[in-house]
Amino acid sequence: MPSKNSVNRPKLTANLRRRAQKLGQKRARRTAQGHFALGREDALGAGKSAPLDVYFGRVGVQGSHAEGSKDGRVTSRTLSGKRLRKIERNLRYAKKRQGKEQKQAPPASAPAGPLTALRNALWSVLGDSPSAGLIIDTTGNAGTTLGGAYFP
């Protein structure tokens, strides 16, 4: 068997296959051990943001009403002023985007303008006319329309 760096050896395919096999084994081993989280497309595996949880008050331990905490939640996590402003700015942008999507929705029945009526009338005339196509008379012995002799 030639060495890995030999000249006459199909190196790329073999090395890629071996690498893919090793990565697959490693992935299977880690999955069996429970190290992999759920997929990104899975609702349970969606990305989680600790700063957003703190902002919306979804973290903390239910307990006595601590000073400065909402709804009696006690937490050691705090938000910096910069992060707080960033979250609020992104929420404003999201609200504006939702408003634009609602405005951009086309009405169910748009009134037909004169150009649309003319276009529909022309297409109806074209649709009603019979389309026979190009008919070439080749019954005579004079030849075809291309000028060459016709031999049946």
C-alpha positions as CSV (number, residue, x, y, z in Angstrom):
1,M,0.0,0.0,0.0
2,P,1.5,3.4,-0.9
3,S,2.2,5.9,1.7
4,K,-0.1,8.8,2.4
5,N,2.1,11.3,0.5
6,S,2.9,9.0,-2.4
7,V,2.7,10.4,-5.9
8,N,0.6,7.6,-7.5
9,R,-2.3,7.6,-5.0
10,P,-5.8,9.0,-5.2
11,K,-5.2,11.2,-2.1
12,L,-8.1,13.6,-2.1
13,T,-11.0,11.3,-2.2
14,A,-9.5,8.8,0.3
15,N,-8.5,11.5,2.7
16,L,-11.9,13.3,2.5
17,R,-13.7,10.0,3.0
18,R,-11.6,9.1,6.0
19,R,-12.1,12.6,7.4
20,A,-15.9,12.5,6.9
21,Q,-16.0,9.1,8.5
22,K,-14.1,10.3,11.6
23,L,-16.2,13.4,11.9
24,G,-19.4,11.2,11.7
25,Q,-18.1,8.9,14.4
26,K,-17.2,11.9,16.6
27,R,-20.7,13.4,16.0
28,A,-22.4,10.2,16.8
29,R,-20.4,9.7,20.0
30,R,-21.2,13.3,21.1
31,T,-24.9,12.9,20.3
32,A,-25.0,9.6,22.3
33,Q,-23.4,11.4,25.3
34,G,-26.0,14.2,25.0
35,H,-23.6,17.1,24.2
36,F,-25.5,18.3,21.1
37,A,-28.4,20.7,21.5
38,L,-31.5,20.5,19.4
39,G,-31.5,21.8,15.9
40,R,-31.8,25.4,15.0
41,E,-35.1,24.8,13.2
42,D,-36.6,23.0,16.2
43,A,-38.7,25.4,18.4
44,L,-37.1,24.0,21.5
45,G,-33.6,24.4,20.0
46,A,-34.1,28.1,19.2
47,G,-31.3,30.5,20.2
48,K,-31.6,31.8,23.7
49,S,-30.4,35.2,24.8
50,A,-29.7,35.9,28.5
51,P,-29.8,39.7,28.1
52,L,-33.3,39.5,26.4
53,D,-34.5,37.2,29.2
54,V,-33.3,39.7,31.8
55,Y,-34.9,42.6,29.8
56,F,-38.3,40.9,29.6
57,G,-38.1,39.5,33.2
58,R,-38.1,35.9,32.3
59,V,-35.2,35.0,34.6
60,G,-34.7,34.9,38.3
61,V,-36.0,33.1,41.2
62,Q,-39.5,33.8,42.6
63,G,-39.0,35.1,46.0
64,S,-39.7,38.1,48.2
65,H,-40.1,41.4,46.6
66,A,-36.5,42.6,46.2
67,E,-35.8,46.3,45.9
68,G,-35.5,47.4,42.3
69,S,-36.7,44.1,40.8
70,K,-39.9,43.6,38.8
71,D,-42.6,41.2,40.0
72,G,-40.5,40.1,43.0
73,R,-38.0,38.3,40.9
74,V,-34.5,38.1,42.4
75,T,-31.6,37.8,39.9
76,S,-27.9,38.5,39.9
77,R,-27.9,39.3,36.2
78,T,-28.0,43.0,35.2
79,L,-27.9,44.8,31.8
80,S,-25.5,47.4,30.9
81,G,-26.9,50.7,29.7
82,K,-25.4,50.1,26.3
83,R,-27.1,46.7,26.0
84,L,-30.4,48.1,27.3
85,R,-30.4,50.8,24.7
86,K,-29.5,48.3,21.9
87,I,-32.4,46.0,22.9
88,E,-34.9,48.9,23.0
89,R,-33.6,50.2,19.6
90,N,-34.0,46.8,18.0
91,L,-37.5,46.5,19.4
92,R,-38.4,49.8,17.9
93,Y,-37.0,48.7,14.5
94,A,-39.1,45.5,14.8
95,K,-42.2,47.4,15.5
96,K,-41.6,49.7,12.5
97,R,-41.0,46.6,10.3
98,Q,-44.3,45.1,11.3
99,G,-46.1,48.4,10.4
100,K,-44.5,48.5,7.0
101,E,-45.4,44.9,6.3
102,Q,-49.1,45.7,7.1
103,K,-49.0,48.8,4.9
104,Q,-47.3,47.0,1.9
105,A,-50.0,44.3,1.8
106,P,-51.8,44.9,-1.5
107,P,-55.6,45.4,-1.4
108,A,-57.7,42.3,-2.3
109,S,-59.3,43.9,-5.4
110,A,-57.4,46.8,-6.9
111,P,-59.5,49.1,-9.2
112,A,-58.7,48.4,-12.8
113,G,-57.3,51.5,-14.6
114,P,-57.8,52.4,-18.3
115,L,-54.5,50.7,-19.3
116,T,-55.5,47.5,-17.7
117,A,-58.9,47.5,-19.4
118,L,-57.2,48.2,-22.8
119,R,-54.7,45.4,-22.2
120,N,-57.6,42.9,-21.3
121,A,-59.5,43.9,-24.4
122,L,-56.6,43.4,-26.7
123,W,-55.8,40.0,-25.3
124,S,-59.5,38.9,-25.6
125,V,-59.4,39.9,-29.3
126,L,-56.2,37.9,-29.8
127,G,-57.6,35.0,-28.0
128,D,-60.8,34.9,-30.1
129,S,-59.1,35.1,-33.4
130,P,-58.3,31.7,-35.0
131,S,-54.6,31.0,-35.3
132,A,-54.2,28.9,-38.5
133,G,-50.5,29.4,-38.7
134,L,-48.3,29.7,-41.9
135,I,-49.7,27.6,-44.8
136,I,-47.3,26.8,-47.6
137,D,-48.8,25.5,-50.8
138,T,-46.6,22.8,-52.2
139,T,-49.0,21.2,-54.6
140,G,-47.5,22.7,-57.7
141,N,-44.3,21.6,-59.4
142,A,-42.8,25.1,-59.2
143,G,-40.9,24.4,-56.0
144,T,-41.2,25.7,-52.5
145,T,-41.2,29.2,-51.2
146,L,-37.5,28.9,-50.4
147,G,-36.7,28.6,-54.1
148,G,-35.5,25.0,-54.2
149,A,-37.1,22.3,-56.3
150,Y,-39.7,20.1,-54.6
151,F,-39.3,16.4,-55.1
152,P,-42.1,14.4,-53.4
